[in-house]
Amino acid sequence: MTPTSPIRSVADLTLGSVVAEASFSLTRDSLVRYAGASGDFNPIHYRDDVAQSVGLSGVLAHGMLTMGLAVQPVVDWAGDPARVIDFQVRFTRPVFVDATVGAVVMVVAKVGALEPETGIARIDLTVTFNGATVLGKAQARVNLA
């Protein structure tokens, strides 16, 4: 993860500027741990044979795990998770986690809009796996007031 200098207000930001970047390595162990934490034990997240039987090319990461990874750089940048007042995404592609090499999810967070009167910044997230976007319209609203 690449931290940036602390932001004190919306006035410190520039539209289009990158505020955070991160990469997250996932393994099959990561998926099992997440399944235990979330209670989502759907076997498409840990068994290739089951994933393939439903038409997938292999085991895929939980969508909510991918979503959680995506917002983490914004939380770190904001300095307080309570500053993230809204977060939404559209799931566009799965993240397949190979049994041997795993998977790497990349996140780039940029300033998409500023509301000086409220002190809120919209942070647009580009979330990719193998060069393809996996979350569409990924946006977080951050209260910097």
Contacts in CASP RR format, 6 or more apart in sequence:
PFRMAT RR
TARGET T0000
AUTHOR 0000-0000-0000
METHOD contacts of the structure
MODEL  1
MTPTSPIRSVADLTLGSVVAEASFSLTRDSLVRYAGASGDFNPIHYRDDV
AQSVGLSGVLAHGMLTMGLAVQPVVDWAGDPARVIDFQVRFTRPVFVDAT
VGAVVMVVAKVGALEPETGIARIDLTVTFNGATVLGKAQARVNLA
1 20 0 8 1.000
1 21 0 8 1.000
1 22 0 8 1.000
1 23 0 8 1.000
1 73 0 8 1.000
1 76 0 8 1.000
2 20 0 8 1.000
2 21 0 8 1.000
2 22 0 8 1.000
3 20 0 8 1.000
3 76 0 8 1.000
3 77 0 8 1.000
4 18 0 8 1.000
4 19 0 8 1.000
4 20 0 8 1.000
4 77 0 8 1.000
6 79 0 8 1.000
7 13 0 8 1.000
7 19 0 8 1.000
7 77 0 8 1.000
7 78 0 8 1.000
7 144 0 8 1.000
8 144 0 8 1.000
9 119 0 8 1.000
9 144 0 8 1.000
9 145 0 8 1.000
10 114 0 8 1.000
10 115 0 8 1.000
10 116 0 8 1.000
10 119 0 8 1.000
10 120 0 8 1.000
10 121 0 8 1.000
10 144 0 8 1.000
10 145 0 8 1.000
11 116 0 8 1.000
13 19 0 8 1.000
13 111 0 8 1.000
13 114 0 8 1.000
13 121 0 8 1.000
13 144 0 8 1.000
14 111 0 8 1.000
15 111 0 8 1.000
15 112 0 8 1.000
15 113 0 8 1.000
15 114 0 8 1.000
16 110 0 8 1.000
16 111 0 8 1.000
16 112 0 8 1.000
17 110 0 8 1.000
17 111 0 8 1.000
18 108 0 8 1.000
18 109 0 8 1.000
18 110 0 8 1.000
19 74 0 8 1.000
19 77 0 8 1.000
19 109 0 8 1.000
19 110 0 8 1.000
19 111 0 8 1.000
19 123 0 8 1.000
20 73 0 8 1.000
20 74 0 8 1.000
20 76 0 8 1.000
20 77 0 8 1.000
20 107 0 8 1.000
20 108 0 8 1.000
20 109 0 8 1.000
21 73 0 8 1.000
21 106 0 8 1.000
21 107 0 8 1.000
21 108 0 8 1.000
21 109 0 8 1.000
22 69 0 8 1.000
22 72 0 8 1.000
22 73 0 8 1.000
22 76 0 8 1.000
22 106 0 8 1.000
22 107 0 8 1.000
23 104 0 8 1.000
23 105 0 8 1.000
23 106 0 8 1.000
23 107 0 8 1.000
24 69 0 8 1.000
24 72 0 8 1.000
24 104 0 8 1.000
24 105 0 8 1.000
24 107 0 8 1.000
25 102 0 8 1.000
25 103 0 8 1.000
25 104 0 8 1.000
26 61 0 8 1.000
26 65 0 8 1.000
26 95 0 8 1.000
26 97 0 8 1.000
26 102 0 8 1.000
26 103 0 8 1.000
26 104 0 8 1.000
26 105 0 8 1.000
27 97 0 8 1.000
27 102 0 8 1.000
28 46 0 8 1.000
28 59 0 8 1.000
28 97 0 8 1.000
28 99 0 8 1.000
28 102 0 8 1.000
30 61 0 8 1.000
30 65 0 8 1.000
30 97 0 8 1.000
31 45 0 8 1.000
31 46 0 8 1.000
31 59 0 8 1.000
31 61 0 8 1.000
31 62 0 8 1.000
31 65 0 8 1.000
31 97 0 8 1.000
32 46 0 8 1.000
34 40 0 8 1.000
34 45 0 8 1.000
34 61 0 8 1.000
34 62 0 8 1.000
34 65 0 8 1.000
35 41 0 8 1.000
35 42 0 8 1.000
35 45 0 8 1.000
35 46 0 8 1.000
35 62 0 8 1.000
38 62 0 8 1.000
38 64 0 8 1.000
38 65 0 8 1.000
40 62 0 8 1.000
40 64 0 8 1.000
43 50 0 8 1.000
43 51 0 8 1.000
44 50 0 8 1.000
44 51 0 8 1.000
44 54 0 8 1.000
44 56 0 8 1.000
44 58 0 8 1.000
44 59 0 8 1.000
44 60 0 8 1.000
45 59 0 8 1.000
45 60 0 8 1.000
45 61 0 8 1.000
45 62 0 8 1.000
46 59 0 8 1.000
47 59 0 8 1.000
48 58 0 8 1.000
48 59 0 8 1.000
48 99 0 8 1.000
51 57 0 8 1.000
51 58 0 8 1.000
51 59 0 8 1.000
51 60 0 8 1.000
52 58 0 8 1.000
56 94 0 8 1.000
56 96 0 8 1.000
57 96 0 8 1.000
58 96 0 8 1.000
59 96 0 8 1.000
59 97 0 8 1.000
59 99 0 8 1.000
60 94 0 8 1.000
60 95 0 8 1.000
60 96 0 8 1.000
60 97 0 8 1.000
61 94 0 8 1.000
61 95 0 8 1.000
61 96 0 8 1.000
61 97 0 8 1.000
61 103 0 8 1.000
61 105 0 8 1.000
63 91 0 8 1.000
63 94 0 8 1.000
63 95 0 8 1.000
66 91 0 8 1.000
66 95 0 8 1.000
66 105 0 8 1.000
66 127 0 8 1.000
66 134 0 8 1.000
66 135 0 8 1.000
67 87 0 8 1.000
67 89 0 8 1.000
67 91 0 8 1.000
67 135 0 8 1.000
69 105 0 8 1.000
69 107 0 8 1.000
69 127 0 8 1.000
70 89 0 8 1.000
70 105 0 8 1.000
70 107 0 8 1.000
70 125 0 8 1.000
70 127 0 8 1.000
70 135 0 8 1.000
70 138 0 8 1.000
71 84 0 8 1.000
71 87 0 8 1.000
71 125 0 8 1.000
71 140 0 8 1.000
72 107 0 8 1.000
73 107 0 8 1.000
73 109 0 8 1.000
74 84 0 8 1.000
74 87 0 8 1.000
74 109 0 8 1.000
74 123 0 8 1.000
74 125 0 8 1.000
74 140 0 8 1.000
74 142 0 8 1.000
75 81 0 8 1.000
75 83 0 8 1.000
75 84 0 8 1.000
77 109 0 8 1.000
77 123 0 8 1.000
78 84 0 8 1.000
78 142 0 8 1.000
78 144 0 8 1.000
83 142 0 8 1.000
83 143 0 8 1.000
83 144 0 8 1.000
84 140 0 8 1.000
84 141 0 8 1.000
84 142 0 8 1.000
85 120 0 8 1.000
85 141 0 8 1.000
85 142 0 8 1.000
85 143 0 8 1.000
86 139 0 8 1.000
86 140 0 8 1.000
86 141 0 8 1.000
87 139 0 8 1.000
87 140 0 8 1.000
87 141 0 8 1.000
88 137 0 8 1.000
88 138 0 8 1.000
88 139 0 8 1.000
89 125 0 8 1.000
89 127 0 8 1.000
89 135 0 8 1.000
89 136 0 8 1.000
89 137 0 8 1.000
89 138 0 8 1.000
89 139 0 8 1.000
90 135 0 8 1.000
90 136 0 8 1.000
90 137 0 8 1.000
90 138 0 8 1.000
91 134 0 8 1.000
91 135 0 8 1.000
91 136 0 8 1.000
92 133 0 8 1.000
92 134 0 8 1.000
92 135 0 8 1.000
92 136 0 8 1.000
93 129 0 8 1.000
93 132 0 8 1.000
93 133 0 8 1.000
93 134 0 8 1.000
94 134 0 8 1.000
95 103 0 8 1.000
95 105 0 8 1.000
95 129 0 8 1.000
95 134 0 8 1.000
96 103 0 8 1.000
96 129 0 8 1.000
97 103 0 8 1.000
103 129 0 8 1.000
103 130 0 8 1.000
104 129 0 8 1.000
105 127 0 8 1.000
105 128 0 8 1.000
105 129 0 8 1.000
105 134 0 8 1.000
106 126 0 8 1.000
106 127 0 8 1.000
106 128 0 8 1.000
106 129 0 8 1.000
106 131 0 8 1.000
107 125 0 8 1.000
107 126 0 8 1.000
107 127 0 8 1.000
108 125 0 8 1.000
108 126 0 8 1.000
109 123 0 8 1.000
109 124 0 8 1.000
109 125 0 8 1.000
109 140 0 8 1.000
110 123 0 8 1.000
110 124 0 8 1.000
110 125 0 8 1.000
110 126 0 8 1.000
111 121 0 8 1.000
111 122 0 8 1.000
111 123 0 8 1.000
111 124 0 8 1.000
112 121 0 8 1.000
112 122 0 8 1.000
112 123 0 8 1.000
112 124 0 8 1.000
112 139 0 8 1.000
113 121 0 8 1.000
113 122 0 8 1.000
114 120 0 8 1.000
114 121 0 8 1.000
114 122 0 8 1.000
115 121 0 8 1.000
115 122 0 8 1.000
118 143 0 8 1.000
118 145 0 8 1.000
119 143 0 8 1.000
119 144 0 8 1.000
119 145 0 8 1.000
120 141 0 8 1.000
120 142 0 8 1.000
120 143 0 8 1.000
120 144 0 8 1.000
120 145 0 8 1.000
121 141 0 8 1.000
121 142 0 8 1.000
121 144 0 8 1.000
122 139 0 8 1.000
122 140 0 8 1.000
122 141 0 8 1.000
122 142 0 8 1.000
123 139 0 8 1.000
123 140 0 8 1.000
123 141 0 8 1.000
123 142 0 8 1.000
124 138 0 8 1.000
124 139 0 8 1.000
125 135 0 8 1.000
125 138 0 8 1.000
125 139 0 8 1.000
125 140 0 8 1.000
126 133 0 8 1.000
126 138 0 8 1.000
127 133 0 8 1.000
127 134 0 8 1.000
127 135 0 8 1.000
127 136 0 8 1.000
127 138 0 8 1.000
128 134 0 8 1.000
END
